[in-house]
Structures are given as structure tokens and as C-alpha cells.
Amino acid sequence: MFDGSLRSQVDKVTSPVGKKLASLPISPNQLTVAGVIFSMLTCVAIGLGHLGFAVVGIVLAGLCDLLDGPLAKSKNCSSLRGAFLDSVADRVSDTLLLSGFGWYLTTRYGGHWAMLPMAILGVTVLVSYQRAKAESFGLCAKGGIMERAERVVVLAFALLISSFMLELLWLVLVLTSYTALVRFVKVFGQAGLVGLADINAQERGDSQANESPDKIFARVREPKQRVSSITSWRTRHAQGGPSRWRSRRAGELTRNRTRRVRSSAKLGERRTYSSSKLGQRRTHSSTKLGQRRTH
């Protein structure tokens, strides 16, 4: 949700903070590593039962993860290396955080309750893997109720209200599983469209059979874009711009005039050539006739 509909609002808040951090001697990669360190300290604090310190640690880790992107944009140093480091750091932080919950539940309630955070970790890895795999195919896998930002917020509330920790962990598990299911259905449908377009291209034997999946998917969605461009005719006409029919008609008239000029030029060349040939023949005949009379 934060990565989708609320992303623009979050960027409006974090962008000014990133510009202020740009004046400090700190790089985005250092901020990302600092987030992993805070997650490690949070894991230890949760396992030892110091939930107040754990709340502070999870907030600091979340801020580091939230601000490393705006800092990279402000310093104009965004790179694939930084994106890869940020993605790996997120997975490490999730593992540390949920391991701390498992440690705490094992100490307080017994060993079998450690399976609850481990189940959340398994579904979390599945959600992240679906997005990474879909994006490698050129598909979109964003969306869902319980993404990483929402999950961290609910876990922070679980630390604040420790009496409802088990209930909140079950809520995280259910909503994260639903998110994984929604992403699977979304990516599976997109992959079906891309596969159908690729099979049709191979059956036709055209050059589009070897296209990459992202280009094929863009071509599959092209008819929707055409419909939207057709429906916007009234807007263009109201603004006083030339319509598509008038532009096409003007082009046809221009081509017809060009063809007529070329035809007239060719006809004039043929007439000139015929007149010169006829003159040569008449001169040759007169010369022959004069020679015969003289003879």
C-alpha cells in the first residue's frame, strides 16, 4: 500500500529530509548498512525482553531504510549496486527482526510458538521473491495489503502492546499470505498474456517471436493505449488541433498532387522525345529524297 497508492505522499515528506541529509558526510550505502546494524540490535533487544529498546531500534532501522533512497536521489548517486544492497539489506533486516520475535516467544511461551514468526518469515520471503522474479521477466508484481512497510509498522505495535503480540503476529501472517496470493494471481495472469502473445508470434513466423517479455507485454497492452488515444479525439478537436481524418486526408491530397506532377513531367519528356524522333525521321527522309533526285 505504501509502495503503491501512498508512495507519492511518502516521497513528498522524505524528499526534503533527503536533501538535508545530503549536506552530511554520509553515503546512502552507509545509511543502508546502519539500518542492518539497528535491526541486529533490535533482534537482541527483543530476544532479551527489552521491548522498549526494541521499539526504538525498529524505528531507527525503518528510518534508515526509508531515507537511503531520497538521500541517493539528492546526491545524484543512484546505482544498481545501491539498489542491490538495499534489497539484500531488507531481507537481512526481516530475518533478524522475526528471529528476535521467535527468540522472545520461545523464552516466554515455549518452543512451539517460535514457528509463528518463522511462518511469517517464510511468507515474507515468498512475497519478495515473487516481485523480484516478476520484475526479471519485465512484469509488475507490486501491490497487496501487507507489504514490508505495513509489516514493520504492525510489528512495532506488537512490541508496544506486548499483551496482544500473538494476535498481531497472527494478523501479520494472514495478511502477508493474502498479499502473496494476490501477487501470484496478478503475475500469473500477466505471464499468461505474454505467453499467448509469444506463441501467436511464433506461429505467424514474424520477427516478434524473439522479443523480450517486457516488450511483448507492452505490445499486448498496446490496443488499450490505442483506444485511449481514439477516445481523446474530442479533446484534441476542442483545443483546435487538426483531427486524425483531416491530417490523413491532407496527406493523401499531397501525395496525389505529387503523383500528378510526376506524371505530367514524364508525359512532357515522352512528347519531347517523340517530337525529336519524328524530326530526325523527316530530316532523314528529305535527305534520302534529295539524293535520289540528284541521282
Backbone hydrogen bonds in HBPLUS format (Angstrom, degrees):
<---DONOR---> <-ACCEPTOR-->    atom                        ^
c    i                          cat <-CA-CA->   ^        H-A-AA   ^      H-
h    n   atom  resd res      DA  || num        DHA   H-A  angle D-A-AA Bond
n    s   type  num  typ     dist DA aas  dist angle  dist       angle   num
A0004-GLY N   A0001-MET O   3.16 MM   3  5.05 151.8  2.25  96.5 105.1     1
A0006-LEU N   A0001-MET O   3.26 MM   5  6.37 173.6  2.27 160.5 159.0     2
A0007-ARG N   A0004-GLY O   3.41 MM   3  5.44 165.0  2.43 104.4 108.2     3
A0010-VAL N   A0006-LEU O   3.06 MM   4  6.27 157.2  2.11 151.2 157.6     4
A0011-ASP N   A0007-ARG O   2.93 MM   4  6.15 155.5  1.99 149.3 156.1     5
A0012-LYS N   A0008-SER O   3.11 MM   4  6.35 144.3  2.24 140.8 149.5     6
A0013-VAL N   A0010-VAL O   3.11 MM   3  5.32 132.2  2.35  99.8 112.2     7
A0014-THR N   A0010-VAL O   2.95 MM   4  6.21 162.2  1.98 155.2 160.6     8
A0015-SER N   A0011-ASP O   2.91 MM   4  5.60 153.6  1.98 143.8 148.5     9
A0018-GLY N   A0014-THR O   2.87 MM   4  6.11 154.1  1.93 153.5 161.1    10
A0019-LYS N   A0015-SER O   3.06 MM   4  6.35 147.3  2.17 147.6 156.1    11
A0020-LYS N   A0016-PRO O   3.10 MM   4  6.41 147.6  2.21 142.8 150.8    12
A0021-LEU N   A0017-VAL O   2.95 MM   4  6.25 153.1  2.02 148.7 156.5    13
A0022-ALA N   A0018-GLY O   3.05 MM   4  6.17 127.8  2.34 134.4 147.4    14
A0023-SER N   A0020-LYS O   3.36 MM   3  5.90 157.2  2.42 109.2 114.6    15
A0024-LEU N   A0021-LEU O   2.99 MM   3  5.40 157.8  2.04 112.4 119.5    16
A0026-ILE N   A0024-LEU O   2.85 MM   2  5.58 137.3  2.04 104.5  92.3    17
A0031-LEU N   A0027-SER O   3.11 MM   4  6.45 150.7  2.20 147.7 156.0    18
A0032-THR N   A0028-PRO O   2.94 MM   4  6.25 148.7  2.04 145.8 154.5    19
A0033-VAL N   A0029-ASN O   2.98 MM   4  6.25 159.6  2.02 149.4 154.1    20
A0034-ALA N   A0030-GLN O   2.92 MM   4  6.10 149.7  2.01 142.1 151.0    21
A0035-GLY N   A0031-LEU O   3.08 MM   4  6.36 144.3  2.21 139.8 148.3    22
A0035-GLY N   A0032-THR O   3.14 MM   3  5.14 121.9  2.49  93.4 107.5    23
A0036-VAL N   A0032-THR O   3.24 MM   4  6.67 147.4  2.35 143.1 151.2    24
A0037-ILE N   A0033-VAL O   3.04 MM   4  6.39 153.8  2.11 148.2 155.3    25
A0038-PHE N   A0034-ALA O   2.95 MM   4  6.24 159.7  1.99 151.2 156.2    26
A0039-SER N   A0035-GLY O   2.98 MM   4  6.20 148.7  2.09 141.2 150.0    27
A0040-MET N   A0036-VAL O   2.95 MM   4  6.25 147.5  2.06 144.5 153.2    28
A0041-LEU N   A0037-ILE O   3.00 MM   4  6.36 160.8  2.04 152.9 157.2    29
A0042-THR N   A0038-PHE O   2.87 MM   4  6.07 149.3  1.97 142.9 152.2    30
A0043-CYS N   A0039-SER O   2.93 MM   4  6.15 151.0  2.01 144.2 151.3    31
A0044-VAL N   A0040-MET O   3.18 MM   4  6.53 159.3  2.23 149.1 153.3    32
A0045-ALA N   A0041-LEU O   2.95 MM   4  6.16 157.2  2.00 146.5 153.4    33
A0046-ILE N   A0042-THR O   2.88 MM   4  6.09 159.8  1.92 153.7 158.1    34
A0047-GLY N   A0043-CYS O   3.02 MM   4  6.20 165.5  2.04 148.7 153.1    35
A0048-LEU N   A0044-VAL O   3.01 MM   4  6.17 149.1  2.11 147.1 154.6    36
A0050-HIS N   A0045-ALA O   2.86 MM   5  5.04 135.7  2.06 159.0 156.9    37
A0049-GLY N   A0046-ILE O   3.06 MM   3  5.08 151.3  2.15 101.5 110.5    38
A0054-ALA N   A0050-HIS O   3.06 MM   4  6.30 145.6  2.18 141.5 152.1    39
A0055-VAL N   A0051-LEU O   2.94 MM   4  6.20 143.9  2.08 143.9 151.3    40
A0056-VAL N   A0052-GLY O   3.28 MM   4  6.67 159.1  2.33 146.1 150.5    41
A0057-GLY N   A0053-PHE O   2.91 MM   4  6.18 157.6  1.96 148.1 154.8    42
A0058-ILE N   A0054-ALA O   2.88 MM   4  6.08 157.5  1.94 149.3 154.5    43
A0059-VAL N   A0055-VAL O   3.02 MM   4  6.20 149.3  2.12 144.9 153.1    44
A0060-LEU N   A0056-VAL O   3.02 MM   4  6.25 160.5  2.06 149.3 154.3    45
A0061-ALA N   A0057-GLY O   2.92 MM   4  6.11 159.0  1.96 148.0 154.1    46
A0062-GLY N   A0058-ILE O   2.98 MM   4  6.03 150.8  2.06 135.3 143.3    47
A0063-LEU N   A0059-VAL O   2.93 MM   4  6.18 150.6  2.02 146.3 154.2    48
A0064-CYS N   A0060-LEU O   3.03 MM   4  6.28 158.4  2.07 148.1 153.4    49
A0065-ASP N   A0061-ALA O   3.08 MM   4  6.31 157.3  2.13 144.5 150.6    50
A0066-LEU N   A0062-GLY O   2.87 MM   4  6.00 137.8  2.05 138.4 150.6    51
A0067-LEU N   A0063-LEU O   2.94 MM   4  6.01 144.9  2.07 149.9 156.9    52
A0068-ASP N   A0064-CYS O   3.22 MM   4  6.06 132.8  2.46 143.1 149.9    53
A0071-LEU N   A0067-LEU O   3.03 MM   4  6.06 153.6  2.10 145.4 153.1    54
A0072-ALA N   A0068-ASP O   3.05 MM   4  6.19 150.9  2.14 137.8 145.0    55
A0073-LYS N   A0069-GLY O   3.04 MM   4  6.37 153.6  2.11 151.5 159.1    56
A0074-SER N   A0070-PRO O   2.91 MM   4  6.08 154.3  1.98 145.4 152.5    57
A0075-LYS N   A0071-LEU O   2.98 MM   4  6.16 155.6  2.04 148.4 154.3    58
A0076-ASN N   A0072-ALA O   2.93 MM   4  5.81 106.8  2.48 129.4 146.2    59
A0077-CYS N   A0072-ALA O   2.96 MM   5  5.21 164.5  1.98 150.6 154.5    60
A0076-ASN N   A0073-LYS O   3.20 MM   3  4.82 148.1  2.31  91.1 100.4    61
A0083-ALA N   A0079-SER O   3.10 MM   4  6.39 156.9  2.15 144.6 151.1    62
A0084-PHE N   A0080-LEU O   2.90 MM   4  6.05 158.3  1.94 148.7 154.2    63
A0085-LEU N   A0081-ARG O   2.95 MM   4  6.16 160.5  1.99 148.0 153.6    64
A0086-ASP N   A0082-GLY O   2.90 MM   4  6.06 155.9  1.96 146.7 153.3    65
A0087-SER N   A0083-ALA O   3.02 MM   4  6.21 155.5  2.08 144.8 151.0    66
A0088-VAL N   A0084-PHE O   3.03 MM   4  6.27 165.8  2.05 153.7 157.0    67
A0089-ALA N   A0085-LEU O   2.87 MM   4  5.97 157.0  1.93 146.4 153.7    68
A0090-ASP N   A0086-ASP O   3.01 MM   4  6.19 148.3  2.12 143.2 150.7    69
A0091-ARG N   A0087-SER O   3.28 MM   4  6.63 156.5  2.34 145.1 150.2    70
A0092-VAL N   A0088-VAL O   3.00 MM   4  6.30 159.2  2.04 152.2 158.1    71
A0093-SER N   A0089-ALA O   2.88 MM   4  6.03 160.4  1.92 149.3 154.7    72
A0094-ASP N   A0090-ASP O   2.97 MM   4  6.18 158.8  2.02 148.7 154.0    73
A0095-THR N   A0091-ARG O   3.06 MM   4  6.27 159.7  2.11 146.0 151.3    74
A0096-LEU N   A0092-VAL O   2.96 MM   4  6.20 161.7  2.00 152.5 157.2    75
A0097-LEU N   A0093-SER O   2.92 MM   4  6.03 165.5  1.94 151.5 155.7    76
A0098-LEU N   A0094-ASP O   3.03 MM   4  6.14 173.0  2.04 153.1 155.0    77
A0099-SER N   A0095-THR O   2.93 MM   4  5.91 143.1  2.07 139.6 150.4    78
A0100-GLY N   A0096-LEU O   3.00 MM   4  6.23 147.6  2.10 144.4 152.2    79
A0101-PHE N   A0097-LEU O   3.20 MM   4  6.63 149.0  2.30 141.6 149.6    80
A0102-GLY N   A0098-LEU O   2.97 MM   4  6.25 156.0  2.03 143.4 149.9    81
A0103-TRP N   A0099-SER O   2.89 MM   4  6.13 153.5  1.96 147.0 154.2    82
A0104-TYR N   A0100-GLY O   2.98 MM   4  6.20 159.9  2.02 147.8 152.8    83
A0105-LEU N   A0101-PHE O   2.92 MM   4  6.14 167.0  1.94 155.5 158.6    84
A0106-THR N   A0102-GLY O   2.97 MM   4  6.02 153.5  2.04 143.9 151.2    85
A0107-THR N   A0103-TRP O   3.11 MM   4  6.31 154.7  2.18 145.2 151.5    86
A0108-ARG N   A0104-TYR O   3.03 MM   4  6.22 151.7  2.12 148.1 155.9    87
A0109-TYR N   A0105-LEU O   2.80 MM   4  5.41 159.1  1.85 142.1 149.3    88
A0110-GLY N   A0105-LEU O   3.23 MM   5  6.57 135.8  2.44 145.7 152.0    89
A0114-ALA N   A0111-GLY O   3.17 MM   3  5.70 159.6  2.21 113.3 119.5    90
A0115-MET N   A0112-HIS O   3.26 MM   3  5.92 165.3  2.29 114.1 118.4    91
A0116-LEU N   A0113-TRP O   3.23 MM   3  5.72 154.3  2.30 109.7 115.9    92
A0118-MET N   A0114-ALA O   3.37 MM   4  6.56 155.9  2.44 141.3 148.3    93
A0119-ALA N   A0115-MET O   2.80 MM   4  5.93 144.3  1.93 142.2 151.0    94
A0120-ILE N   A0116-LEU O   3.09 MM   4  6.41 156.6  2.14 148.8 155.0    95
A0121-LEU N   A0117-PRO O   2.90 MM   4  6.15 152.4  1.97 143.8 151.6    96
A0122-GLY N   A0118-MET O   2.94 MM   4  6.21 152.4  2.01 143.7 150.6    97
A0123-VAL N   A0119-ALA O   3.08 MM   4  6.38 164.0  2.10 153.7 156.3    98
A0124-THR N   A0120-ILE O   2.90 MM   4  6.02 151.5  1.98 146.3 155.2    99
A0125-VAL N   A0121-LEU O   2.95 MM   4  6.17 157.7  2.00 149.3 154.1   100
A0126-LEU N   A0122-GLY O   3.09 MM   4  6.34 149.3  2.18 140.1 148.8   101
A0127-VAL N   A0123-VAL O   2.95 MM   4  6.26 153.5  2.02 148.5 154.6   102
A0128-SER N   A0124-THR O   3.06 MM   4  6.35 164.0  2.09 151.6 155.4   103
A0129-TYR N   A0125-VAL O   2.85 MM   4  5.99 154.3  1.91 146.4 154.2   104
A0130-GLN N   A0126-LEU O   2.96 MM   4  6.11 156.9  2.01 148.3 153.7   105
A0131-ARG N   A0127-VAL O   3.28 MM   4  6.55 159.3  2.32 145.6 150.1   106
A0132-ALA N   A0128-SER O   3.01 MM   4  6.25 167.2  2.02 151.3 155.1   107
A0133-LYS N   A0129-TYR O   2.85 MM   4  5.93 166.0  1.87 154.3 158.3   108
A0134-ALA N   A0130-GLN O   2.95 MM   4  5.97 158.1  2.00 143.0 149.7   109
A0135-GLU N   A0131-ARG O   2.94 MM   4  6.09 164.0  1.96 152.4 156.5   110
A0136-SER N   A0132-ALA O   3.07 MM   4  6.25 140.8  2.23 138.8 149.1   111
A0137-PHE N   A0134-ALA O   3.03 MM   3  5.18 136.5  2.23  99.9 112.1   112
A0139-LEU N   A0134-ALA O   2.83 MM   5  4.99 163.0  1.86 147.1 141.2   113
A0138-GLY N   A0135-GLU O   3.11 MM   3  4.80 154.9  2.18  94.8 102.4   114
A0151-ARG N   A0147-GLU O   2.94 MM   4  6.07 155.9  2.00 153.4 161.2   115
A0152-VAL N   A0148-ARG O   2.97 MM   4  6.20 158.6  2.01 154.5 158.6   116
A0153-VAL N   A0149-ALA O   3.11 MM   4  6.36 156.8  2.17 148.0 154.3   117
A0154-VAL N   A0150-GLU O   3.03 MM   4  6.28 163.1  2.06 152.2 155.8   118
A0155-LEU N   A0151-ARG O   3.00 MM   4  6.19 157.6  2.05 146.8 153.4   119
A0156-ALA N   A0152-VAL O   2.93 MM   4  6.12 145.8  2.05 142.4 151.6   120
A0157-PHE N   A0153-VAL O   3.06 MM   4  6.43 150.6  2.15 145.3 152.9   121
A0158-ALA N   A0154-VAL O   2.91 MM   4  6.24 143.3  2.05 142.0 153.1   122
A0159-LEU N   A0155-LEU O   3.08 MM   4  6.40 138.6  2.26 139.5 149.2   123
A0159-LEU N   A0156-ALA O   3.19 MM   3  5.15 127.3  2.48  92.6 105.7   124
A0160-LEU N   A0156-ALA O   3.03 MM   4  6.37 148.0  2.14 142.0 151.1   125
A0161-ILE N   A0157-PHE O   2.82 MM   4  5.96 164.5  1.85 154.3 157.7   126
A0164-PHE N   A0161-ILE O   3.07 MM   3  5.76 154.0  2.14 118.6 125.3   127
A0165-MET N   A0162-SER O   3.21 MM   3  4.84 158.1  2.26 106.8 104.8   128
A0168-LEU N   A0164-PHE O   3.03 MM   4  6.22 162.2  2.06 152.6 157.5   129
A0169-LEU N   A0165-MET O   2.91 MM   4  6.10 151.4  1.99 149.0 157.4   130
A0170-TRP N   A0166-LEU O   2.95 MM   4  6.21 155.5  2.01 149.3 155.5   131
A0171-LEU N   A0167-GLU O   2.98 MM   4  6.26 149.3  2.07 141.4 150.4   132
A0172-VAL N   A0168-LEU O   2.92 MM   4  6.21 154.1  1.99 145.6 152.0   133
A0173-LEU N   A0169-LEU O   2.98 MM   4  6.24 156.3  2.03 146.5 152.8   134
A0174-VAL N   A0170-TRP O   2.97 MM   4  6.23 163.1  2.00 152.6 156.1   135
A0175-LEU N   A0171-LEU O   3.00 MM   4  6.13 175.0  2.00 156.1 157.8   136
A0176-THR N   A0172-VAL O   2.91 MM   4  5.83 152.9  1.98 144.0 151.9   137
A0177-SER N   A0173-LEU O   2.99 MM   4  6.06 152.3  2.07 140.7 148.3   138
A0178-TYR N   A0174-VAL O   2.97 MM   4  6.24 152.0  2.05 144.8 152.9   139
A0179-THR N   A0175-LEU O   2.94 MM   4  6.16 150.1  2.03 140.0 148.1   140
A0180-ALA N   A0176-THR O   2.95 MM   4  6.25 155.0  2.01 146.2 152.5   141
A0181-LEU N   A0177-SER O   2.99 MM   4  6.27 153.3  2.06 145.8 152.9   142
A0182-VAL N   A0178-TYR O   2.90 MM   4  6.16 158.8  1.95 150.6 156.2   143
A0183-ARG N   A0179-THR O   2.97 MM   4  6.17 163.3  2.00 152.1 156.2   144
A0184-PHE N   A0180-ALA O   2.98 MM   4  6.13 151.2  2.07 141.3 149.6   145
A0185-VAL N   A0181-LEU O   3.04 MM   4  6.29 164.8  2.06 152.3 155.3   146
A0186-LYS N   A0182-VAL O   3.00 MM   4  6.17 159.1  2.05 147.3 153.6   147
A0187-VAL N   A0183-ARG O   2.91 MM   4  6.03 173.2  1.91 153.7 155.3   148
A0188-PHE N   A0184-PHE O   2.84 MM   4  5.81 157.1  1.90 147.4 155.0   149
A0189-GLY N   A0185-VAL O   3.03 MM   4  6.10 153.6  2.10 142.3 148.3   150
A0190-GLN N   A0186-LYS O   3.14 MM   4  6.41 159.9  2.18 146.4 151.7   151
A0191-ALA N   A0187-VAL O   2.84 MM   4  6.01 161.4  1.88 152.6 157.9   152
A0192-GLY N   A0188-PHE O   3.05 MM   4  6.22 141.9  2.20 136.6 146.3   153
A0193-LEU N   A0189-GLY O   3.19 MM   4  6.53 152.7  2.27 146.2 152.1   154
A0194-VAL N   A0190-GLN O   3.02 MM   4  6.33 163.3  2.05 154.2 158.5   155
A0195-GLY N   A0191-ALA O   2.87 MM   4  5.97 158.9  1.91 144.1 150.4   156
A0196-LEU N   A0192-GLY O   2.97 MM   4  6.10 156.9  2.02 145.6 151.3   157
A0197-ALA N   A0193-LEU O   3.03 MM   4  6.24 159.4  2.07 147.7 153.1   158
A0198-ASP N   A0194-VAL O   2.94 MM   4  6.14 152.9  2.02 147.7 155.4   159
A0199-ILE N   A0195-GLY O   2.93 MM   4  6.14 156.3  1.99 148.1 154.2   160
A0200-ASN N   A0196-LEU O   3.00 MM   4  6.19 163.2  2.03 148.8 153.3   161
A0201-ALA N   A0197-ALA O   3.03 MM   4  6.17 151.1  2.12 140.0 148.0   162
A0202-GLN N   A0198-ASP O   3.00 MM   4  6.26 152.2  2.08 145.0 152.1   163
A0203-GLU N   A0199-ILE O   2.94 MM   4  6.20 154.0  2.01 150.7 157.8   164
A0204-ARG N   A0200-ASN O   3.01 MM   4  6.23 148.9  2.11 143.5 151.4   165
A0205-GLY N   A0201-ALA O   3.03 MM   4  6.18 129.9  2.29 134.8 148.2   166
A0211-GLU N   A0208-GLN O   3.31 MM   3  5.33 161.5  2.35 110.7 109.8   167
A0216-ILE N   A0212-SER O   3.03 MM   4  6.31 158.2  2.08 154.7 161.6   168
A0217-PHE N   A0213-PRO O   2.89 MM   4  6.04 161.7  1.93 149.8 154.5   169
A0218-ALA N   A0214-ASP O   3.03 MM   4  6.17 151.3  2.11 138.0 145.9   170
A0219-ARG N   A0215-LYS O   2.94 MM   4  6.17 149.0  2.03 141.9 150.5   171
A0220-VAL N   A0216-ILE O   2.83 MM   4  6.15 141.9  1.98 145.2 156.6   172
A0221-ARG N   A0217-PHE O   3.09 MM   4  6.34 147.7  2.20 142.7 150.1   173
A0222-GLU N   A0219-ARG O   3.21 MM   3  4.92 154.0  2.28  94.1 101.9   174
A0224-LYS N   A0221-ARG O   3.23 MM   3  5.67 130.3  2.49 108.8 120.1   175
A0225-GLN N   A0222-GLU O   2.96 MM   3  5.08 118.9  2.35 102.0 117.6   176
A0226-ARG N   A0222-GLU O   2.95 MM   4  6.31 149.4  2.04 152.6 162.3   177
A0227-VAL N   A0223-PRO O   2.96 MM   4  6.24 156.2  2.02 148.3 153.6   178
A0228-SER N   A0224-LYS O   3.09 MM   4  6.35 158.9  2.14 145.4 150.6   179
A0229-SER N   A0225-GLN O   3.00 MM   4  6.24 148.3  2.10 143.2 151.8   180
A0230-ILE N   A0226-ARG O   2.96 MM   4  6.24 146.4  2.08 147.8 156.9   181
A0231-THR N   A0227-VAL O   2.93 MM   4  6.20 159.9  1.97 152.3 157.7   182
A0232-SER N   A0228-SER O   3.19 MM   4  6.30 126.8  2.49 133.2 145.3   183
A0233-TRP N   A0230-ILE O   3.15 MM   3  5.60 152.1  2.24 120.2 119.8   184
A0236-ARG N   A0232-SER O   3.25 MM   4  6.58 161.3  2.28 150.3 154.1   185
A0237-HIS N   A0233-TRP O   2.82 MM   4  6.03 157.7  1.87 153.0 160.2   186
A0238-ALA N   A0234-ARG O   2.86 MM   4  5.98 153.2  1.93 144.6 151.3   187
A0239-GLN N   A0235-THR O   3.13 MM   4  6.33 140.3  2.29 140.2 150.3   188
A0241-GLY N   A0236-ARG O   3.16 MM   5  5.59 146.2  2.28 169.2 159.9   189
A0240-GLY N   A0237-HIS O   3.13 MM   3  5.27 159.9  2.18 104.7 110.6   190
A0247-SER N   A0243-SER O   3.07 MM   4  6.25 159.3  2.11 146.5 152.4   191
A0248-ARG N   A0244-ARG O   2.96 MM   4  6.15 161.2  1.99 147.7 152.9   192
A0249-ARG N   A0245-TRP O   2.82 MM   4  6.00 155.8  1.88 148.1 155.4   193
A0250-ALA N   A0246-ARG O   2.84 MM   4  6.00 159.9  1.88 149.2 154.4   194
A0251-GLY N   A0247-SER O   3.00 MM   4  6.22 153.0  2.08 144.3 151.6   195
A0252-GLU N   A0248-ARG O   2.99 MM   4  6.28 151.9  2.07 144.2 151.6   196
A0253-LEU N   A0249-ARG O   2.98 MM   4  6.26 159.6  2.02 151.7 156.8   197
A0254-THR N   A0250-ALA O   3.01 MM   4  6.20 155.6  2.07 145.3 151.9   198
A0255-ARG N   A0251-GLY O   2.99 MM   4  6.21 156.8  2.04 146.5 152.7   199
A0256-ASN N   A0252-GLU O   2.90 MM   4  6.14 155.4  1.96 149.4 156.4   200
A0257-ARG N   A0253-LEU O   2.97 MM   4  6.18 157.5  2.02 147.5 153.2   201
A0258-THR N   A0254-THR O   3.03 MM   4  6.25 156.4  2.09 144.8 151.4   202
A0259-ARG N   A0255-ARG O   2.96 MM   4  6.22 155.4  2.02 146.4 153.0   203
A0260-ARG N   A0256-ASN O   2.94 MM   4  6.22 155.6  2.00 148.1 154.6   204
A0261-VAL N   A0257-ARG O   2.97 MM   4  6.22 163.2  2.00 152.7 156.7   205
A0262-ARG N   A0258-THR O   3.00 MM   4  6.22 160.2  2.04 148.2 153.7   206
A0263-SER N   A0259-ARG O   2.82 MM   4  6.05 154.9  1.88 146.9 154.5   207
A0264-SER N   A0260-ARG O   2.83 MM   4  6.06 161.4  1.86 153.5 158.1   208
A0265-ALA N   A0261-VAL O   2.94 MM   4  6.13 156.0  2.00 145.8 152.7   209
A0266-LYS N   A0262-ARG O   2.92 MM   4  6.15 160.2  1.96 148.3 153.6   210
A0267-LEU N   A0263-SER O   2.84 MM   4  6.06 155.9  1.90 148.6 155.8   211
A0268-GLY N   A0264-SER O   2.89 MM   4  6.10 157.3  1.94 147.4 153.3   212
A0269-GLU N   A0265-ALA O   3.00 MM   4  6.25 153.0  2.08 145.3 152.6   213
A0270-ARG N   A0266-LYS O   2.95 MM   4  6.22 155.6  2.01 146.7 153.4   214
A0271-ARG N   A0267-LEU O   2.93 MM   4  6.20 158.4  1.98 150.0 155.7   215
A0272-THR N   A0268-GLY O   2.97 MM   4  6.12 162.1  2.00 148.1 153.0   216
A0273-TYR N   A0269-GLU O   2.92 MM   4  6.06 156.1  1.97 145.8 152.8   217
A0274-SER N   A0270-ARG O   2.82 MM   4  6.06 155.3  1.88 147.7 154.8   218
A0275-SER N   A0271-ARG O   2.87 MM   4  6.08 160.7  1.90 151.4 156.4   219
A0276-SER N   A0272-THR O   2.98 MM   4  6.17 159.8  2.02 146.1 151.5   220
A0277-LYS N   A0273-TYR O   3.00 MM   4  6.20 154.7  2.07 143.9 151.0   221
A0278-LEU N   A0274-SER O   2.87 MM   4  6.10 158.8  1.92 149.9 155.9   222
A0279-GLY N   A0275-SER O   2.88 MM   4  6.11 156.5  1.94 148.4 154.7   223
A0280-GLN N   A0276-SER O   2.98 MM   4  6.16 153.9  2.05 143.9 150.9   224
A0281-ARG N   A0277-LYS O   2.91 MM   4  6.19 156.9  1.97 149.0 155.5   225
A0282-ARG N   A0278-LEU O   2.97 MM   4  6.22 158.9  2.01 149.3 154.6   226
A0283-THR N   A0279-GLY O   2.99 MM   4  6.16 162.1  2.03 148.3 153.1   227
A0284-HIS N   A0280-GLN O   2.97 MM   4  6.10 158.0  2.01 146.8 153.1   228
A0285-SER N   A0281-ARG O   2.91 MM   4  6.14 151.6  1.99 146.4 154.3   229
A0286-SER N   A0282-ARG O   2.91 MM   4  6.15 159.4  1.95 151.0 156.2   230
A0287-THR N   A0283-THR O   2.98 MM   4  6.16 155.2  2.04 144.7 151.7   231
A0288-LYS N   A0284-HIS O   3.02 MM   4  6.23 157.9  2.07 143.2 149.1   232
A0289-LEU N   A0285-SER O   2.88 MM   4  6.11 158.4  1.93 148.7 154.8   233
A0290-GLY N   A0286-SER O   2.95 MM   4  6.12 156.0  2.00 148.0 153.8   234
A0291-GLN N   A0287-THR O   3.06 MM   4  6.25 153.5  2.13 146.2 153.2   235
A0292-ARG N   A0288-LYS O   3.07 MM   4  6.35 154.6  2.13 147.5 154.1   236
A0293-ARG N   A0289-LEU O   3.06 MM   4  6.32 161.3  2.09 148.7 153.3   237
A0294-THR N   A0290-GLY O   3.03 MM   4  6.19 163.2  2.05 147.2 151.9   238
A0295-HIS N   A0291-GLN O   2.95 MM   4  6.12 151.1  2.04 142.0 150.3   239
